[in-house]
Amino acid sequence: MESLILTAFTLGLLGGVHCAAMCGGIVGAVSLGARRSGISLQLSYNAGRVLSYAAAGVLAGAFGSVSLFGDGLLQVQMLLFVVANAIVVLLGLHIAGWGSLVLRLESAGALAWRAIGPLGKHFLPADTPAKAVRLGMVWGWIPCGLVYSALALALVSGSLLHGAAVMLAFGLGTLPNLLAAGLAAQRMRTALRLRWVRTLAGVVIVVLGVLGLARIPGIFDAVRSGILCLA
């Protein structure tokens, strides 16, 4: 469990390069469009966003724990771990600029976003902490391959509370980059679009995914015996 939390936090921290570059305009608008101090609004917005991540983690953890019941428990558990870490690898490749397969995950949340997204307009301008929290809770559900990669880890956490903990760790990992992007606005987003920064972050995330695959108990025996095919 500790390794999942650490991986989720690191995923959020390094994947935040992608977050700040792609979504920095949203968090920048929260502070730039308000009359009061940007830091209180940024903290409020991000608190709402992380709360939504934790709620999603509860759902993922619950679904994952139910899916582990029944026959073939070991094979199902192993498959879920393989899928989760494979998605992490795909995310790292995307951030590094070497593929876009992970973006197909975003289409899975597009339908729900059509219903949830319009709610955000009711909290604009986000000129009070209360409105910023609610706006963050809405934007926490925006279709995002990075978030779905973390949810894949929550899925294999084994319980509701563990799923929430994984997503909470992920959300906290994203805070430094998104807070900086919101407060520094355009300058920060420009720096995070630098090719070498994204490549380095992507490579480290790929390594995290590969290490996660290597840590799965019995993975090599399963591949050798034909129980699991990675080709």
Phi and psi restraints in degrees (value plus and minus 20) as a CYANA .aco file:
   2 GLU   PHI     -81.1   -41.1
   2 GLU   PSI     -57.5   -17.5
   3 SER   PHI     -86.8   -46.8
   3 SER   PSI     -55.3   -15.3
   4 LEU   PHI     -85.1   -45.1
   4 LEU   PSI     -62.7   -22.7
   5 ILE   PHI     -84.9   -44.9
   5 ILE   PSI     -63.5   -23.5
   6 LEU   PHI     -84.6   -44.6
   6 LEU   PSI     -61.5   -21.5
   7 THR   PHI     -83.9   -43.9
   7 THR   PSI     -62.6   -22.6
   8 ALA   PHI     -83.4   -43.4
   8 ALA   PSI     -62.3   -22.3
   9 PHE   PHI     -83.5   -43.5
   9 PHE   PSI     -66.0   -26.0
  10 THR   PHI     -84.5   -44.5
  10 THR   PSI     -58.4   -18.4
  11 LEU   PHI     -80.2   -40.2
  11 LEU   PSI     -63.7   -23.7
  12 GLY   PHI     -86.3   -46.3
  12 GLY   PSI     -60.2   -20.2
  13 LEU   PHI     -86.2   -46.2
  13 LEU   PSI     -68.9   -28.9
  14 LEU   PHI     -99.9   -59.9
  14 LEU   PSI     -56.8   -16.8
  15 GLY   PHI     -88.7   -48.7
  15 GLY   PSI     -35.9     4.1
  16 GLY   PHI     -81.8   -41.8
  16 GLY   PSI     -40.9    -0.9
  17 VAL   PHI     -79.0   -39.0
  17 VAL   PSI     -63.5   -23.5
  18 HIS   PHI     -88.0   -48.0
  18 HIS   PSI     -63.6   -23.6
  19 CYS   PHI     -79.1   -39.1
  19 CYS   PSI     -70.6   -30.6
  20 ALA   PHI     -86.0   -46.0
  20 ALA   PSI     -55.7   -15.7
  21 ALA   PHI     -91.0   -51.0
  21 ALA   PSI     -58.5   -18.5
  22 MET   PHI    -109.5   -69.5
  22 MET   PSI     -57.1   -17.1
  23 CYS   PHI    -134.6   -94.6
  23 CYS   PSI     -14.3    25.7
  24 GLY   PHI     -81.0   -41.0
  24 GLY   PSI     -48.1    -8.1
  25 GLY   PHI     -83.1   -43.1
  25 GLY   PSI     -53.8   -13.8
  26 ILE   PHI     -87.8   -47.8
  26 ILE   PSI     -71.7   -31.7
  27 VAL   PHI     -88.9   -48.9
  27 VAL   PSI     -49.6    -9.6
  28 GLY   PHI     -85.5   -45.5
  28 GLY   PSI     -59.5   -19.5
  29 ALA   PHI     -85.4   -45.4
  29 ALA   PSI     -50.3   -10.3
  30 VAL   PHI     -81.5   -41.5
  30 VAL   PSI     -61.4   -21.4
  31 SER   PHI    -108.1   -68.1
  31 SER   PSI     -60.4   -20.4
  32 LEU   PHI     -90.6   -50.6
  32 LEU   PSI     -47.1    -7.1
  33 GLY   PHI    -111.6   -71.6
  33 GLY   PSI     -16.3    23.7
  34 ALA   PHI    -127.2   -87.2
  34 ALA   PSI     140.1   180.1
  35 ARG   PHI    -112.2   -72.2
  35 ARG   PSI     -40.7    -0.7
  36 ARG   PHI    -121.3   -81.3
  36 ARG   PSI    -198.0  -158.0
  37 SER   PHI     -73.8   -33.8
  37 SER   PSI     111.2   151.2
  38 GLY   PHI     -87.8   -47.8
  38 GLY   PSI     -52.2   -12.2
  39 ILE   PHI     -85.0   -45.0
  39 ILE   PSI     -61.0   -21.0
  40 SER   PHI     -86.5   -46.5
  40 SER   PSI     -57.5   -17.5
  41 LEU   PHI     -91.1   -51.1
  41 LEU   PSI     -58.3   -18.3
  42 GLN   PHI     -84.7   -44.7
  42 GLN   PSI     -62.8   -22.8
  43 LEU   PHI     -83.0   -43.0
  43 LEU   PSI     -60.5   -20.5
  44 SER   PHI     -86.8   -46.8
  44 SER   PSI     -65.2   -25.2
  45 TYR   PHI     -79.3   -39.3
  45 TYR   PSI     -67.1   -27.1
  46 ASN   PHI     -90.5   -50.5
  46 ASN   PSI     -50.1   -10.1
  47 ALA   PHI     -82.8   -42.8
  47 ALA   PSI     -63.5   -23.5
  48 GLY   PHI     -83.5   -43.5
  48 GLY   PSI     -60.1   -20.1
  49 ARG   PHI     -83.9   -43.9
  49 ARG   PSI     -65.2   -25.2
  50 VAL   PHI     -86.6   -46.6
  50 VAL   PSI     -55.1   -15.1
  51 LEU   PHI     -81.1   -41.1
  51 LEU   PSI     -60.8   -20.8
  52 SER   PHI     -85.5   -45.5
  52 SER   PSI     -58.8   -18.8
  53 TYR   PHI     -80.8   -40.8
  53 TYR   PSI     -64.2   -24.2
  54 ALA   PHI     -83.5   -43.5
  54 ALA   PSI     -59.6   -19.6
  55 ALA   PHI     -83.1   -43.1
  55 ALA   PSI     -62.4   -22.4
  56 ALA   PHI     -84.2   -44.2
  56 ALA   PSI     -55.0   -15.0
  57 GLY   PHI     -84.5   -44.5
  57 GLY   PSI     -56.6   -16.6
  58 VAL   PHI     -80.7   -40.7
  58 VAL   PSI     -65.6   -25.6
  59 LEU   PHI     -84.4   -44.4
  59 LEU   PSI     -64.0   -24.0
  60 ALA   PHI     -86.1   -46.1
  60 ALA   PSI     -63.2   -23.2
  61 GLY   PHI     -82.8   -42.8
  61 GLY   PSI     -59.3   -19.3
  62 ALA   PHI     -85.3   -45.3
  62 ALA   PSI     -65.6   -25.6
  63 PHE   PHI     -83.4   -43.4
  63 PHE   PSI     -62.8   -22.8
  64 GLY   PHI     -84.5   -44.5
  64 GLY   PSI     -58.8   -18.8
  65 SER   PHI     -88.0   -48.0
  65 SER   PSI     -57.0   -17.0
  66 VAL   PHI     -88.1   -48.1
  66 VAL   PSI     -58.1   -18.1
  67 SER   PHI     -87.8   -47.8
  67 SER   PSI     -35.8     4.2
  68 LEU   PHI    -107.0   -67.0
  68 LEU   PSI     -24.3    15.7
  69 PHE   PHI    -101.0   -61.0
  69 PHE   PSI     132.6   172.6
  70 GLY   PHI      85.6   125.6
  70 GLY   PSI    -189.8  -149.8
  71 ASP   PHI     -92.5   -52.5
  71 ASP   PSI     136.3   176.3
  72 GLY   PHI      48.5    88.5
  72 GLY   PSI      15.8    55.8
  73 LEU   PHI     -75.6   -35.6
  73 LEU   PSI     -66.6   -26.6
  74 LEU   PHI     -82.5   -42.5
  74 LEU   PSI     -63.6   -23.6
  75 GLN   PHI     -85.7   -45.7
  75 GLN   PSI     -61.1   -21.1
  76 VAL   PHI     -84.8   -44.8
  76 VAL   PSI     -64.9   -24.9
  77 GLN   PHI     -81.9   -41.9
  77 GLN   PSI     -63.4   -23.4
  78 MET   PHI     -83.6   -43.6
  78 MET   PSI     -62.4   -22.4
  79 LEU   PHI     -81.7   -41.7
  79 LEU   PSI     -62.2   -22.2
  80 LEU   PHI     -82.6   -42.6
  80 LEU   PSI     -61.3   -21.3
  81 PHE   PHI     -85.0   -45.0
  81 PHE   PSI     -60.3   -20.3
  82 VAL   PHI     -82.8   -42.8
  82 VAL   PSI     -67.2   -27.2
  83 VAL   PHI     -81.4   -41.4
  83 VAL   PSI     -65.0   -25.0
  84 ALA   PHI     -79.3   -39.3
  84 ALA   PSI     -67.8   -27.8
  85 ASN   PHI     -94.2   -54.2
  85 ASN   PSI     -49.1    -9.1
  86 ALA   PHI     -85.0   -45.0
  86 ALA   PSI     -58.4   -18.4
  87 ILE   PHI     -85.0   -45.0
  87 ILE   PSI     -58.4   -18.4
  88 VAL   PHI     -80.8   -40.8
  88 VAL   PSI     -63.5   -23.5
  89 VAL   PHI     -81.0   -41.0
  89 VAL   PSI     -65.1   -25.1
  90 LEU   PHI     -82.2   -42.2
  90 LEU   PSI     -57.8   -17.8
  91 LEU   PHI     -83.3   -43.3
  91 LEU   PSI     -65.1   -25.1
  92 GLY   PHI     -80.1   -40.1
  92 GLY   PSI     -61.3   -21.3
  93 LEU   PHI     -82.4   -42.4
  93 LEU   PSI     -59.5   -19.5
  94 HIS   PHI     -86.5   -46.5
  94 HIS   PSI     -66.2   -26.2
  95 ILE   PHI     -82.3   -42.3
  95 ILE   PSI     -56.3   -16.3
  96 ALA   PHI     -94.7   -54.7
  96 ALA   PSI     -30.0    10.0
  97 GLY   PHI      69.2   109.2
  97 GLY   PSI       2.8    42.8
  98 TRP   PHI    -133.7   -93.7
  98 TRP   PSI      -2.7    37.3
  99 GLY   PHI     146.3   186.3
  99 GLY   PSI     142.1   182.1
 100 SER   PHI    -155.8  -115.8
 100 SER   PSI      -3.3    36.7
 101 LEU   PHI     -79.6   -39.6
 101 LEU   PSI     -53.8   -13.8
 102 VAL   PHI     -84.7   -44.7
 102 VAL   PSI     -44.0    -4.0
 103 LEU   PHI     -86.1   -46.1
 103 LEU   PSI     -40.9    -0.9
 104 ARG   PHI     -85.0   -45.0
 104 ARG   PSI     -41.9    -1.9
 105 LEU   PHI     -84.1   -44.1
 105 LEU   PSI     -49.3    -9.3
 106 GLU   PHI     -85.0   -45.0
 106 GLU   PSI     -48.1    -8.1
 107 SER   PHI     -85.0   -45.0
 107 SER   PSI     -43.8    -3.8
 108 ALA   PHI     -86.4   -46.4
 108 ALA   PSI     -50.2   -10.2
 109 GLY   PHI    -119.4   -79.4
 109 GLY   PSI     -18.3    21.7
 110 ALA   PHI     -84.6   -44.6
 110 ALA   PSI     -58.4   -18.4
 111 LEU   PHI     -84.3   -44.3
 111 LEU   PSI     -66.0   -26.0
 112 ALA   PHI     -85.4   -45.4
 112 ALA   PSI     -55.4   -15.4
 113 TRP   PHI     -86.2   -46.2
 113 TRP   PSI     -51.4   -11.4
 114 ARG   PHI     -80.9   -40.9
 114 ARG   PSI     -50.3   -10.3
 115 ALA   PHI    -106.6   -66.6
 115 ALA   PSI     -56.9   -16.9
 116 ILE   PHI    -105.3   -65.3
 116 ILE   PSI     -60.6   -20.6
 117 GLY   PHI     -71.4   -31.4
 117 GLY   PSI     -67.5   -27.5
 118 PRO   PHI     -80.6   -40.6
 118 PRO   PSI     -38.5     1.5
 119 LEU   PHI     -83.5   -43.5
 119 LEU   PSI     -46.7    -6.7
 120 GLY   PHI     -81.6   -41.6
 120 GLY   PSI     -49.8    -9.8
 121 LYS   PHI     -86.0   -46.0
 121 LYS   PSI     -41.1    -1.1
 122 HIS   PHI     -92.8   -52.8
 122 HIS   PSI     -34.8     5.2
 123 PHE   PHI    -131.1   -91.1
 123 PHE   PSI      -3.6    36.4
 124 LEU   PHI    -128.4   -88.4
 124 LEU   PSI     119.5   159.5
 125 PRO   PHI     -91.4   -51.4
 125 PRO   PSI     122.3   162.3
 126 ALA   PHI    -101.5   -61.5
 126 ALA   PSI      52.0    92.0
 127 ASP   PHI    -120.0   -80.0
 127 ASP   PSI     -12.9    27.1
 128 THR   PHI    -154.3  -114.3
 128 THR   PSI     133.7   173.7
 129 PRO   PHI     -77.4   -37.4
 129 PRO   PSI     -57.7   -17.7
 130 ALA   PHI     -83.0   -43.0
 130 ALA   PSI     -63.6   -23.6
 131 LYS   PHI     -89.6   -49.6
 131 LYS   PSI     -54.6   -14.6
 132 ALA   PHI     -86.9   -46.9
 132 ALA   PSI     -59.4   -19.4
 133 VAL   PHI     -81.2   -41.2
 133 VAL   PSI     -67.0   -27.0
 134 ARG   PHI     -87.0   -47.0
 134 ARG   PSI     -56.8   -16.8
 135 LEU   PHI     -83.9   -43.9
 135 LEU   PSI     -61.5   -21.5
 136 GLY   PHI     -83.0   -43.0
 136 GLY   PSI     -57.2   -17.2
 137 MET   PHI     -85.1   -45.1
 137 MET   PSI     -53.9   -13.9
 138 VAL   PHI     -91.6   -51.6
 138 VAL   PSI     -69.5   -29.5
 139 TRP   PHI     -89.4   -49.4
 139 TRP   PSI     -35.4     4.6
 140 GLY   PHI     -84.6   -44.6
 140 GLY   PSI     -35.4     4.6
 141 TRP   PHI    -122.4   -82.4
 141 TRP   PSI     -13.4    26.6
 142 ILE   PHI     -83.0   -43.0
 142 ILE   PSI     116.7   156.7
 143 PRO   PHI     -77.9   -37.9
 143 PRO   PSI     103.9   143.9
 144 CYS   PHI    -172.4  -132.4
 144 CYS   PSI     103.9   143.9
 145 GLY   PHI     -80.0   -40.0
 145 GLY   PSI     -54.0   -14.0
 146 LEU   PHI     -84.1   -44.1
 146 LEU   PSI     -66.5   -26.5
 147 VAL   PHI     -83.5   -43.5
 147 VAL   PSI     -61.7   -21.7
 148 TYR   PHI     -87.1   -47.1
 148 TYR   PSI     -49.9    -9.9
 149 SER   PHI     -84.7   -44.7
 149 SER   PSI     -61.7   -21.7
 150 ALA   PHI     -87.7   -47.7
 150 ALA   PSI     -57.5   -17.5
 151 LEU   PHI     -83.0   -43.0
 151 LEU   PSI     -51.7   -11.7
 152 ALA   PHI     -83.0   -43.0
 152 ALA   PSI     -55.2   -15.2
 153 LEU   PHI     -89.7   -49.7
 153 LEU   PSI     -59.9   -19.9
 154 ALA   PHI     -83.6   -43.6
 154 ALA   PSI     -51.9   -11.9
 155 LEU   PHI     -81.6   -41.6
 155 LEU   PSI     -54.5   -14.5
 156 VAL   PHI    -116.6   -76.6
 156 VAL   PSI     -10.3    29.7
 157 SER   PHI     -92.7   -52.7
 157 SER   PSI     -45.9    -5.9
 158 GLY   PHI      80.6   120.6
 158 GLY   PSI     -30.6     9.4
 159 SER   PHI    -181.8  -141.8
 159 SER   PSI     148.2   188.2
 160 LEU   PHI     -81.1   -41.1
 160 LEU   PSI     -68.8   -28.8
 161 LEU   PHI     -85.9   -45.9
 161 LEU   PSI     -59.5   -19.5
 162 HIS   PHI     -86.4   -46.4
 162 HIS   PSI     -59.1   -19.1
 163 GLY   PHI     -81.2   -41.2
 163 GLY   PSI     -62.2   -22.2
 164 ALA   PHI     -84.5   -44.5
 164 ALA   PSI     -60.3   -20.3
 165 ALA   PHI     -84.7   -44.7
 165 ALA   PSI     -60.2   -20.2
 166 VAL   PHI     -82.3   -42.3
 166 VAL   PSI     -66.8   -26.8
 167 MET   PHI     -92.2   -52.2
 167 MET   PSI     -50.7   -10.7
 168 LEU   PHI     -84.9   -44.9
 168 LEU   PSI     -63.3   -23.3
 169 ALA   PHI     -82.5   -42.5
 169 ALA   PSI     -61.3   -21.3
 170 PHE   PHI     -80.9   -40.9
 170 PHE   PSI     -68.4   -28.4
 171 GLY   PHI     -80.3   -40.3
 171 GLY   PSI     -61.4   -21.4
 172 LEU   PHI     -84.5   -44.5
 172 LEU   PSI     -54.0   -14.0
 173 GLY   PHI     -84.7   -44.7
 173 GLY   PSI     -51.7   -11.7
 174 THR   PHI     -99.0   -59.0
 174 THR   PSI     -34.9     5.1
 175 LEU   PHI     -78.5   -38.5
 175 LEU   PSI     -69.1   -29.1
 176 PRO   PHI     -74.9   -34.9
 176 PRO   PSI     -67.6   -27.6
 177 ASN   PHI     -87.3   -47.3
 177 ASN   PSI     -63.1   -23.1
 178 LEU   PHI     -94.2   -54.2
 178 LEU   PSI     -54.3   -14.3
 179 LEU   PHI     -84.7   -44.7
 179 LEU   PSI     -64.3   -24.3
 180 ALA   PHI     -83.6   -43.6
 180 ALA   PSI     -60.6   -20.6
 181 ALA   PHI     -86.2   -46.2
 181 ALA   PSI     -58.1   -18.1
 182 GLY   PHI     -88.2   -48.2
 182 GLY   PSI     -57.0   -17.0
 183 LEU   PHI    -105.5   -65.5
 183 LEU   PSI     -54.7   -14.7
 184 ALA   PHI    -112.8   -72.8
 184 ALA   PSI     -31.3     8.7
 185 ALA   PHI      33.4    73.4
 185 ALA   PSI    -143.7  -103.7
 186 GLN   PHI     -84.0   -44.0
 186 GLN   PSI     -58.7   -18.7
 187 ARG   PHI     -81.0   -41.0
 187 ARG   PSI     -62.7   -22.7
 188 MET   PHI     -87.4   -47.4
 188 MET   PSI     -62.8   -22.8
 189 ARG   PHI     -84.2   -44.2
 189 ARG   PSI     -55.8   -15.8
 190 THR   PHI     -84.7   -44.7
 190 THR   PSI     -63.3   -23.3
 191 ALA   PHI     -82.9   -42.9
 191 ALA   PSI     -59.2   -19.2
 192 LEU   PHI     -96.1   -56.1
 192 LEU   PSI     -29.0    11.0
 193 ARG   PHI    -108.7   -68.7
 193 ARG   PSI     -23.5    16.5
 194 LEU   PHI     -79.6   -39.6
 194 LEU   PSI     116.6   156.6
 195 ARG   PHI     -77.8   -37.8
 195 ARG   PSI     -65.7   -25.7
 196 TRP   PHI     -87.5   -47.5
 196 TRP   PSI     -53.0   -13.0
 197 VAL   PHI     -85.3   -45.3
 197 VAL   PSI     -67.6   -27.6
 198 ARG   PHI     -87.2   -47.2
 198 ARG   PSI     -58.3   -18.3
 199 THR   PHI     -84.0   -44.0
 199 THR   PSI     -65.8   -25.8
 200 LEU   PHI     -81.8   -41.8
 200 LEU   PSI     -65.6   -25.6
 201 ALA   PHI     -81.8   -41.8
 201 ALA   PSI     -62.8   -22.8
 202 GLY   PHI     -82.9   -42.9
 202 GLY   PSI     -61.7   -21.7
 203 VAL   PHI     -83.2   -43.2
 203 VAL   PSI     -63.7   -23.7
 204 VAL   PHI     -83.4   -43.4
 204 VAL   PSI     -59.7   -19.7
 205 ILE   PHI     -85.7   -45.7
 205 ILE   PSI     -60.2   -20.2
 206 VAL   PHI     -79.0   -39.0
 206 VAL   PSI     -64.0   -24.0
 207 VAL   PHI     -81.4   -41.4
 207 VAL   PSI     -60.2   -20.2
 208 LEU   PHI     -79.2   -39.2
 208 LEU   PSI     -64.4   -24.4
 209 GLY   PHI     -84.3   -44.3
 209 GLY   PSI     -62.1   -22.1
 210 VAL   PHI     -85.2   -45.2
 210 VAL   PSI     -61.9   -21.9
 211 LEU   PHI     -84.0   -44.0
 211 LEU   PSI     -57.4   -17.4
 212 GLY   PHI     -81.9   -41.9
 212 GLY   PSI     -61.4   -21.4
 213 LEU   PHI     -83.4   -43.4
 213 LEU   PSI     -62.6   -22.6
 214 ALA   PHI     -87.5   -47.5
 214 ALA   PSI     -45.0    -5.0
 215 ARG   PHI    -103.8   -63.8
 215 ARG   PSI     -29.2    10.8
 216 ILE   PHI     -85.5   -45.5
 216 ILE   PSI     100.9   140.9
 217 PRO   PHI     -79.9   -39.9
 217 PRO   PSI     108.0   148.0
 218 GLY   PHI      58.3    98.3
 218 GLY   PSI     -11.0    29.0
 219 ILE   PHI     -83.5   -43.5
 219 ILE   PSI     -61.9   -21.9
 220 PHE   PHI     -91.0   -51.0
 220 PHE   PSI     -57.7   -17.7
 221 ASP   PHI     -85.2   -45.2
 221 ASP   PSI     -57.7   -17.7
 222 ALA   PHI     -85.6   -45.6
 222 ALA   PSI     -59.8   -19.8
 223 VAL   PHI     -86.3   -46.3
 223 VAL   PSI     -64.1   -24.1
 224 ARG   PHI     -84.5   -44.5
 224 ARG   PSI     -56.1   -16.1
 225 SER   PHI    -106.1   -66.1
 225 SER   PSI     -24.7    15.3
 226 GLY   PHI      67.1   107.1
 226 GLY   PSI     -16.4    23.6
 227 ILE   PHI     -87.5   -47.5
 227 ILE   PSI     -53.8   -13.8
 228 LEU   PHI    -150.2  -110.2
 228 LEU   PSI     111.0   151.0
 229 CYS   PHI    -133.7   -93.7
 229 CYS   PSI     101.0   141.0
 230 LEU   PHI    -119.9   -79.9
 230 LEU   PSI     -19.9    20.1
